[in-house]
Amino acid sequence: MTNVTSSQAQEQLSDWTVVDGRLEISVRAKDFVQAIEFVNRFTNLAEAQNHHPDFDIRYNTIRMRVVSHDVGGLTDRDINFATAVNVLIEEMGLKRQPEKITRSHVVLVSANVDAIKPFWQVIFDFKAAKNDQFLTDRSDVLPPIRFHHLSNAPVSDGDDNATPAPGNVHFEVFVPSSLAKDRLQAALEAGGKLLSDANATDQWELADKDGNRVLLRTDQ
């Protein structure tokens, strides 16, 4: 197994898009049945090569993401798998949709990243990435959260009992009702402030120390 750079991967696989260090592709089948057939057939490829992509299916659209998770980057193994998938796409006559490929990061700017990062880690139940400035979804589905230090960013006034002024970022985070109270408590212990529990059976409004707010919600 040999590591490859993003530019090398893009050069070898012009029908794929390198996004955030991953090879990605979106294709459209004629209907749901053909989409499932495509999934079944690339599953056989994945098993044969012992290399398994991340994929999402929405009716007749399949989006696939390929990276060597065990080494944290692109390798010739990803090139080989994507090349085999290209053959399958042509055989089945699927339509490529490069315009649907995108990936986003949520960026929080703060004068004190260390003070707000634990709050956001527990409210989303994300894990810290090897790059200390990132928090990532454990299933790699939701956008990662990136923290950027800016010395003149707005900060709270230092009064722990004060209600932070609203920051520029607001989130709504839905969790199972059975986990909500534990998630709330973890967020408070991580430096969050409870702003409102007026609807404490199904939602709580909190903020980090910079005033960025989150509505923790359930579907109860």
Helices and strands as residue ranges (DSSP letters): H 6-12, E 17-19, E 22-28, H 32-49, E 54-58, E 61-66, H 76-92, E 95-96, G 98-100, E 106-110, H 113-124, E 127-128, E 134-136, E 145-149, E 170-174, H 177-189, E 193-196, E 203-207, E 213-217
